[in-house]
Amino acid sequence: MIPEQRRASSPAWDGTAIPMVPAPPRCHIRGVSATAVRRTAYAGVVAALVYATLKAAWGLGATVGITDMAAFDRFVAGFGSFEWIATWGTVVLALLAAGLLLALVEPWGQRLPRRTLRAAAWFGAAVLAVPGFAGVAESVLTYAGVLDEHDNGMAEWIFLLTYGSFSMLSIALASSAWYTRAEPPHRRIPGSAHRLGPGAQEPTSTTGRA
């Protein structure tokens, strides 16, 4: 009979249940790190908040960035019965975009339906990309004197800020959606030390066979 032996290389397992710890998102894109994607998402959140702040200020009656009030009023009146879209509607959309970015890169977002979040992010990125990048190019050409200035009563920096925010949001939404597509399924892998936390080892039996 072989005497009972204890493995010295690993601690004894007392038979208690092993807690499930969700694995962090992994990225299979060469040269891209989670930190870089998260910082890009935060930059998108800042862009959304700056844009929302400007539009909220206009909605409250501020005239920041408005050079010709009469021309600006004509521009807003062009929305007709949807005039609220030019102010508070865009504020709500900007805040939703900021929340979407945070949900994609922050741990609490793991509780939300990931496919729905990624689909919304891709949609938002596509919608913002065309006016964003085209608007930035137009603003640069306007500052360079190649194109005439806008005549809707707003300073030129307003257009650069607006379309710059759209562009940053588009990049942030697309990169966050692309990165999180590589998230592994959250299921327990038997015997995985990764699920047990740093420095943990797999449970082993304390007895041998005769």
C-alpha positions as CSV (number, residue, x, y, z in Angstrom):
1,M,0.0,0.0,0.0
2,I,1.4,3.4,-1.0
3,P,1.2,5.8,2.0
4,E,-0.9,9.0,1.7
5,Q,1.0,11.8,0.1
6,R,0.5,15.5,-0.1
7,R,1.6,17.6,-3.0
8,A,3.9,20.4,-1.8
9,S,3.7,22.4,-5.0
10,S,0.0,23.4,-4.5
11,P,-2.2,24.2,-1.5
12,A,-4.9,21.8,-0.5
13,W,-8.4,22.3,-1.9
14,D,-11.1,22.2,0.8
15,G,-13.9,21.5,-1.6
16,T,-15.5,24.9,-1.5
17,A,-17.0,26.4,-4.6
18,I,-14.7,28.4,-6.9
19,P,-16.1,31.9,-7.5
20,M,-16.6,32.9,-11.1
21,V,-14.7,36.1,-12.0
22,P,-15.5,37.5,-15.5
23,A,-12.5,37.6,-17.7
24,P,-11.5,41.1,-18.9
25,P,-12.1,41.9,-22.6
26,R,-9.2,40.8,-24.9
27,C,-8.2,42.4,-28.0
28,H,-6.9,40.4,-31.0
29,I,-5.9,43.5,-33.0
30,R,-2.2,43.7,-33.4
31,G,-0.7,46.8,-31.9
32,V,-3.8,47.9,-30.1
33,S,-4.1,47.9,-26.3
34,A,-7.1,48.2,-24.0
35,T,-5.6,51.4,-22.6
36,A,-5.4,53.0,-26.0
37,V,-9.0,52.1,-26.8
38,R,-10.2,53.3,-23.4
39,R,-8.4,56.6,-23.8
40,T,-9.9,57.1,-27.2
41,A,-13.4,56.4,-25.7
42,Y,-12.8,59.0,-23.0
43,A,-11.7,61.5,-25.7
44,G,-15.0,60.8,-27.4
45,V,-16.9,61.4,-24.2
46,V,-15.2,64.7,-23.7
47,A,-16.0,65.7,-27.3
48,A,-19.7,64.8,-26.7
49,L,-19.9,66.8,-23.5
50,V,-18.3,69.9,-25.1
51,Y,-20.8,69.7,-27.9
52,A,-23.7,69.1,-25.6
53,T,-22.6,72.0,-23.4
54,L,-22.6,74.4,-26.3
55,K,-26.0,73.4,-27.5
56,A,-27.4,73.5,-24.0
57,A,-26.1,77.0,-23.7
58,W,-27.9,78.0,-26.9
59,G,-31.1,76.4,-25.6
60,L,-30.9,78.5,-22.4
61,G,-30.5,81.7,-24.4
62,A,-26.7,82.2,-24.5
63,T,-25.2,83.7,-27.6
64,V,-21.7,82.2,-27.4
65,G,-20.3,81.8,-30.8
66,I,-23.2,83.7,-32.5
67,T,-22.0,86.6,-34.6
68,D,-25.3,87.6,-36.2
69,M,-28.5,86.8,-34.2
70,A,-30.9,87.5,-37.1
71,A,-29.0,85.1,-39.4
72,F,-28.9,82.5,-36.6
73,D,-32.6,82.8,-36.0
74,R,-33.3,82.2,-39.7
75,F,-31.0,79.2,-39.6
76,V,-32.9,77.7,-36.6
77,A,-36.3,78.6,-38.1
78,G,-35.3,76.4,-41.0
79,F,-36.0,73.4,-38.9
80,G,-39.7,74.3,-38.7
81,S,-41.7,72.3,-36.1
82,F,-38.5,70.4,-35.4
83,E,-36.7,73.4,-34.1
84,W,-35.9,71.7,-30.8
85,I,-33.6,69.3,-32.7
86,A,-31.1,72.1,-33.3
87,T,-30.7,72.5,-29.5
88,W,-32.1,70.1,-26.9
89,G,-32.5,67.2,-29.4
90,T,-28.8,67.2,-30.1
91,V,-27.9,67.6,-26.4
92,V,-29.8,64.3,-25.7
93,L,-28.1,62.5,-28.6
94,A,-24.6,63.7,-27.5
95,L,-25.2,62.5,-23.9
96,L,-26.5,59.2,-25.2
97,A,-23.3,58.8,-27.3
98,A,-21.2,59.5,-24.2
99,G,-23.1,57.0,-22.2
100,L,-22.7,54.4,-25.0
101,L,-18.9,54.9,-25.0
102,L,-18.6,54.4,-21.3
103,A,-20.8,51.3,-21.4
104,L,-18.5,49.8,-24.0
105,V,-15.2,50.3,-22.0
106,E,-16.3,50.4,-18.4
107,P,-16.8,47.2,-16.2
108,W,-20.4,48.1,-15.4
109,G,-21.3,48.0,-19.1
110,Q,-20.7,44.2,-19.0
111,R,-24.2,43.9,-17.5
112,L,-25.8,45.3,-20.6
113,P,-26.4,43.5,-23.9
114,R,-23.1,43.8,-25.7
115,R,-24.3,43.1,-29.2
116,T,-26.9,45.9,-28.9
117,L,-24.2,48.3,-27.7
118,R,-21.8,47.4,-30.5
119,A,-24.6,47.7,-33.1
120,A,-25.5,51.2,-31.8
121,A,-21.9,52.2,-31.7
122,W,-21.3,51.1,-35.4
123,F,-24.5,53.0,-36.4
124,G,-23.5,56.1,-34.6
125,A,-19.9,56.0,-36.0
126,A,-21.3,55.7,-39.6
127,V,-23.8,58.5,-39.1
128,L,-21.2,60.9,-37.7
129,A,-18.3,60.0,-40.0
130,V,-19.5,61.7,-43.2
131,P,-20.6,65.1,-41.8
132,G,-17.7,65.1,-39.3
133,F,-14.7,64.5,-41.5
134,A,-16.2,66.5,-44.4
135,G,-17.1,69.4,-42.0
136,V,-13.5,69.5,-40.6
137,A,-12.1,69.6,-44.1
138,E,-14.4,72.4,-45.0
139,S,-13.6,74.4,-41.9
140,V,-9.9,74.0,-42.5
141,L,-10.3,75.2,-46.1
142,T,-12.5,78.1,-44.9
143,Y,-9.8,79.2,-42.4
144,A,-7.2,78.9,-45.2
145,G,-9.3,81.3,-47.3
146,V,-10.0,78.7,-50.0
147,L,-13.8,78.7,-49.2
148,D,-16.1,81.5,-48.2
149,E,-17.2,81.9,-44.6
150,H,-20.7,80.6,-43.6
151,D,-23.5,83.0,-43.5
152,N,-25.8,81.5,-40.9
153,G,-24.7,83.8,-38.1
154,M,-22.2,81.5,-36.3
155,A,-18.4,82.0,-35.9
156,E,-16.2,79.7,-37.9
157,W,-14.8,78.1,-34.8
158,I,-18.3,76.8,-34.0
159,F,-18.2,74.6,-37.2
160,L,-14.7,73.4,-36.4
161,L,-15.7,72.4,-32.8
162,T,-19.0,70.8,-34.0
163,Y,-17.5,68.7,-36.8
164,G,-14.4,68.0,-34.8
165,S,-16.6,66.6,-32.1
166,F,-18.5,64.5,-34.7
167,S,-15.2,63.1,-36.0
168,M,-13.8,62.3,-32.6
169,L,-17.1,60.6,-31.6
170,S,-17.1,58.6,-34.8
171,I,-13.5,57.3,-34.2
172,A,-14.2,56.6,-30.5
173,L,-17.4,54.7,-31.3
174,A,-15.9,52.6,-34.1
175,S,-12.7,51.7,-32.2
176,S,-14.7,50.8,-29.0
177,A,-17.1,48.6,-31.0
178,W,-14.2,47.0,-33.0
179,Y,-12.2,46.3,-29.8
180,T,-15.0,44.8,-27.7
181,R,-16.0,42.4,-30.5
182,A,-13.1,40.2,-29.3
183,E,-14.6,39.8,-25.8
184,P,-14.5,36.1,-24.8
185,P,-17.8,34.5,-23.5
186,H,-18.3,34.9,-19.8
187,R,-18.4,31.2,-18.8
188,R,-16.5,29.4,-16.2
189,I,-13.5,27.4,-17.4
190,P,-13.0,24.4,-15.0
191,G,-9.5,24.4,-13.5
192,S,-8.6,27.9,-14.8
193,A,-6.3,29.8,-12.5
194,H,-7.3,33.0,-14.3
195,R,-10.8,32.7,-12.8
196,L,-9.4,32.5,-9.3
197,G,-7.4,35.7,-9.4
198,P,-3.7,36.6,-9.5
199,G,-1.4,34.0,-7.9
200,A,-4.1,31.4,-7.5
201,Q,-3.5,27.8,-8.4
202,E,-5.8,25.0,-9.4
203,P,-7.3,22.8,-6.7
204,T,-5.7,19.3,-6.4
205,S,-6.6,16.2,-4.5
206,T,-4.8,15.6,-1.2
207,T,-4.7,11.8,-1.4
208,G,-3.2,9.3,-3.7
209,R,-4.4,5.9,-4.8
210,A,-3.3,2.6,-3.2
